[in-house]
């Protein structure tokens, strides 16, 4: 009997991922250009973006795009949980960080065999991105309207939010680059799928490991 294979992501989820990638790349390009504007590379990046004001406007546009994507993603998760009865397969499970440590030890030759991959690497990356997005959105919204913020919060809130926003953005870019290098070059992928199938969940159950 012929078994029909379902795609890992639906069309809406693939479009959502595309929007997220575009927003993150746009924010990284415009944000790093402003952070390192005094350097040679940052100066030329600002010139390509049309100047500092143009870079700031584009950064805010990509911020709104990311915010819209995050709101849609949260609403979609709530809909699938409350209406369709599906539990999320994206958030890390108990033991995922331990399996990641075992996998690192395996790649370093300090462990004989790597643990079976049931999608823990994908779930850990999702958790890191989710926490990072919360931090970036909160600090970004503070910087978007500092006058309104200082009406209720101390003035030190603005430079603190700016430092957190800038430094965390740089760490996030480094994390994404290093993570992809590890996955593409140094990571020995096991035979099992490294990304959960989020479209084949049955109501009230998790996808098969």
C-alpha positions, -999 to +999 in steps of 0.1 A: +000+000+000+014+034-010+020+057+020+018+094+014+046+113+030+036+146+046+060+176+044+077+186+076+064+222+073+032+234+057+031+262+032+022+287+058+050+275+081+075+277+052+064+313+045+066+321+082+102+308+083+111+328+052+097+360+068+117+353+100+149+347+080+144+380+060+137+399+092+166+386+111+191+391+083+178+427+078+180+435+115+215+420+117+227+440+086+212+473+096+220+469+134+256+459+130+262+487+105+251+512+131+270+495+159+303+494+139+297+526+120+330+540+132+349+511+116+357+509+079+334+480+072+305+496+091+311+529+073+308+513+039+278+493+051+260+526+061+269+541+027+253+511+010+222+515+032+219+551+023+233+567+055+226+564+092+190+577+090+181+553+063+197+524+083+176+534+113+144+535+093+151+501+077+160+487+111+126+497+124+108+483+094+125+449+099+117+452+136+080+456+128+082+427+103+098+405+130+072+416+156+044+407+132+059+373+126+063+366+163+027+376+170+015+353+142+036+324+154+023+327+190-013+329+178-007+298+156+007+279+185-022+288+207-047+279+180-031+245+174-031+238+212-066+250+221-085+243+189-068+213+173-055+198+206-019+196+194+010+199+218+040+218+205+069+197+192+092+227+192+100+234+228+129+214+244+121+183+263+136+169+295+171+156+287+177+176+255+206+196+269+221+164+283+219+148+249+235+179+233+264+176+258+268+139+249+268+148+212+296+174+217+316+149+237+312+124+209+324+149+183+354+156+204+362+119+206+355+118+244+325+095+240+322+063+220+288+069+204+265+098+199+230+097+214+201+091+190+187+123+175+150+128+180+151+165+171+168+178+203+192+200+184+163+217+165+144+222+198+174+237+216+180+262+187+143+271+188+144+278+226+175+300+222+159+319+194+126+323+213+143+337+244+165+359+223+135+373+204+117+382+237+148+401+249+154+418+215+117+428+211+114+442+247+146+463+245+138+473+209+104+486+218+120+506+247+145+522+223+117+528+197+100+554+220+124+564+248+104+595+257+073+575+265+094+550+285+111+576+306+077+590+317+072+559+338+107+543+342+140+558+353+163+575+327+189+548+332+165+524+315+174+537+280+212+532+280+207+498+298+182+487+271+206+499+244+235+480+258+215+448+262+199+452+228+232+458+210+253+432+229+226+405+227+221+411+190+259+406+184+258+374+205+228+361+186+245+367+153+276+349+165+255+320+178+237+316+145+269+317+125+288+292+148+257+269+150+254+267+113+292+261+109+290+233+134+259+218+116+274+221+082+311+212+088+318+196+122+285+180+131+282+143+124+245+139+118+229+107+129+205+087+107+174+100+124+157+132+114+172+163+131+140+183+128+106+174+141+077+170+117+053+197+130+026+190+104+019+154+113+010+157+149-021+139+161-044+157+185-032+154+221+000+136+213+036+144+204+051+135+171+070+102+170+106+105+181 
